[in-house]
Amino acid sequence: MSKRIRQLERGAADLVTIAVGLTIIAITVIGTSYSLLYGRQALVHQEHYRTALYKLRGFMEEEMARIKHSTYYQNDLNWLNQRNTLEAFQLDVPTDRDGRIRETDVRIYRDAIEFVDVVTTSVAPDYLRIVGHAEWREAALAGIGEQDERTDVGPARSIKLQATFLLPG
């Protein structure tokens, strides 16, 4: 072989170098894709949490206003021991992600209203306590997070809000 051909071969890449390079690129692409899917799912979960919290706050404010300003509810106290539940509604919006909607239903309810009486005061009851809950199950992306093997439903999520207030008069 001539000297000139040997000099050209020294700078050339062999098959092992190309295979190692392609393996590194494939690992990088897989890692980037996985992090993109994980970030997307985290964003969807955060939006669901924010929407459920917004609806639960509105529900709690409505319940407090109903108790404070309605003479029916102030005169008939039997309803205080009953749970109040809203219809289940969807957390997703029609333009969610790539145009597909994964139906994520949230259930909002309140526990029985609790009369709180402080022994050191002469007023009975001192105030009322309302505890509201929002519960839903997230849709899980394949391979990310905990999920039920039979369905594409992920972990259960919940929010609990508590409000205390005095009855007027």
C-alpha positions as CSV (number, residue, x, y, z in Angstrom):
1,M,0.0,0.0,0.0
2,S,1.2,3.4,-0.7
3,K,2.0,6.0,1.8
4,R,-0.8,8.2,0.6
5,I,-3.6,5.6,1.2
6,R,-2.3,4.9,4.7
7,Q,-2.6,8.6,5.6
8,L,-6.2,8.7,4.4
9,E,-7.2,5.6,6.5
10,R,-5.9,7.1,9.7
11,G,-8.5,9.9,9.8
12,A,-11.5,7.7,8.8
13,A,-14.2,6.4,11.2
14,D,-14.5,2.7,11.5
15,L,-17.7,0.7,12.2
16,V,-17.3,0.6,16.0
17,T,-17.0,4.3,16.2
18,I,-20.1,4.8,14.2
19,A,-22.1,2.3,16.3
20,V,-21.0,3.9,19.5
21,G,-22.0,7.4,18.2
22,L,-25.4,6.1,17.1
23,T,-26.0,4.5,20.5
24,I,-25.2,7.8,22.3
25,I,-27.5,9.7,20.0
26,A,-30.3,7.1,20.5
27,I,-30.0,7.3,24.3
28,T,-30.1,11.1,24.1
29,V,-33.2,11.1,22.0
30,I,-35.0,8.6,24.2
31,G,-34.1,10.6,27.3
32,T,-35.3,13.8,25.8
33,S,-38.6,12.2,24.6
34,Y,-39.2,10.8,28.0
35,S,-38.6,14.1,29.8
36,L,-41.0,15.8,27.3
37,L,-43.8,13.3,28.0
38,Y,-43.2,13.6,31.8
39,G,-43.3,17.4,31.6
40,R,-46.4,17.4,29.6
41,Q,-48.2,15.1,32.0
42,A,-47.0,17.2,35.0
43,L,-48.5,20.3,33.3
44,V,-51.8,18.5,32.7
45,H,-51.9,17.4,36.3
46,Q,-51.2,20.9,37.5
47,E,-54.0,22.3,35.3
48,H,-56.4,19.8,36.7
49,Y,-55.4,20.6,40.3
50,R,-55.9,24.3,39.6
51,T,-59.3,23.8,38.0
52,A,-60.5,21.5,40.8
53,L,-59.3,24.0,43.4
54,Y,-61.1,26.9,41.6
55,K,-64.4,24.9,41.5
56,L,-64.0,23.8,45.1
57,R,-63.5,27.3,46.3
58,G,-66.6,28.5,44.5
59,F,-68.6,25.6,46.0
60,M,-67.4,26.5,49.5
61,E,-68.2,30.2,49.1
62,E,-71.7,29.2,47.8
63,E,-72.3,26.9,50.8
64,M,-71.2,29.6,53.3
65,A,-73.4,32.3,51.6
66,R,-76.4,29.9,51.6
67,I,-76.0,29.3,55.3
68,K,-75.3,32.9,56.3
69,H,-78.0,34.7,54.2
70,S,-80.9,32.2,53.9
71,T,-83.5,32.2,56.5
72,Y,-84.6,28.7,55.4
73,Y,-81.3,27.2,56.3
74,Q,-81.0,29.1,59.5
75,N,-84.5,28.0,60.8
76,D,-84.3,24.3,59.7
77,L,-81.0,22.9,61.0
78,N,-81.6,19.3,59.9
79,W,-79.9,19.9,56.6
80,L,-76.6,20.6,58.4
81,N,-76.1,16.8,59.0
82,Q,-76.5,16.0,55.4
83,R,-73.7,15.9,52.9
84,N,-74.1,18.1,49.8
85,T,-72.6,16.8,46.6
86,L,-72.3,18.6,43.2
87,E,-72.7,16.8,39.9
88,A,-69.4,15.4,38.7
89,F,-67.9,17.5,36.0
90,Q,-64.9,17.3,33.6
91,L,-61.6,19.0,34.4
92,D,-60.4,19.0,30.8
93,V,-61.0,21.7,28.3
94,P,-62.0,21.0,24.6
95,T,-58.6,22.3,23.4
96,D,-56.7,20.0,25.7
97,R,-53.3,19.0,24.3
98,D,-53.3,17.5,20.9
99,G,-57.1,17.9,20.4
100,R,-58.0,14.7,22.2
101,I,-59.8,14.9,25.5
102,R,-59.1,12.4,28.2
103,E,-62.2,12.5,30.4
104,T,-61.1,13.4,33.9
105,D,-64.2,13.8,36.2
106,V,-64.0,15.5,39.5
107,R,-66.5,14.9,42.4
108,I,-67.0,17.9,44.7
109,Y,-68.8,17.5,48.0
110,R,-68.9,18.8,51.6
111,D,-69.1,16.8,54.8
112,A,-71.8,17.4,57.4
113,I,-71.5,20.9,58.9
114,E,-69.9,20.8,62.4
115,F,-71.0,23.0,65.2
116,V,-67.9,24.1,67.2
117,D,-68.4,25.2,70.8
118,V,-65.6,26.6,72.8
119,V,-66.2,25.9,76.5
120,T,-64.7,29.2,77.8
121,T,-67.3,31.3,76.0
122,S,-71.0,31.8,76.8
123,V,-72.1,31.6,73.1
124,A,-73.3,28.3,71.7
125,P,-72.3,27.4,69.0
126,D,-69.2,29.7,68.7
127,Y,-68.9,29.0,65.0
128,L,-69.6,26.5,62.2
129,R,-67.0,24.5,60.3
130,I,-67.5,23.3,56.7
131,V,-65.1,20.8,55.2
132,G,-65.2,20.5,51.4
133,H,-63.5,17.8,49.2
134,A,-62.7,17.4,45.5
135,E,-61.6,14.0,44.3
136,W,-60.6,12.8,40.9
137,R,-58.3,10.2,39.1
138,E,-55.7,11.4,36.6
139,A,-55.3,9.7,33.2
140,A,-51.8,8.2,33.1
141,L,-49.5,8.3,30.1
142,A,-48.0,4.9,29.2
143,G,-45.0,4.1,31.2
144,I,-45.0,7.2,33.4
145,G,-46.1,7.1,37.0
146,E,-48.3,4.6,38.9
147,Q,-51.2,3.3,36.9
148,D,-53.8,0.5,37.0
149,E,-52.8,-2.3,34.6
150,R,-56.4,-2.8,33.4
151,T,-57.1,0.8,32.5
152,D,-55.2,4.0,31.7
153,V,-56.2,5.6,35.0
154,G,-53.4,6.8,37.2
155,P,-53.3,7.8,40.9
156,A,-56.2,9.3,42.8
157,R,-55.9,13.0,43.6
158,S,-57.8,15.0,46.2
159,I,-58.1,18.5,47.7
160,K,-59.6,19.3,51.1
161,L,-60.7,22.8,52.1
162,Q,-62.0,23.9,55.5
163,A,-63.9,27.1,56.3
164,T,-65.1,28.4,59.6
165,F,-67.6,31.2,60.1
166,L,-70.1,32.7,62.6
167,L,-73.8,32.7,62.1
168,P,-75.2,36.2,61.8
169,G,-77.5,37.5,64.5
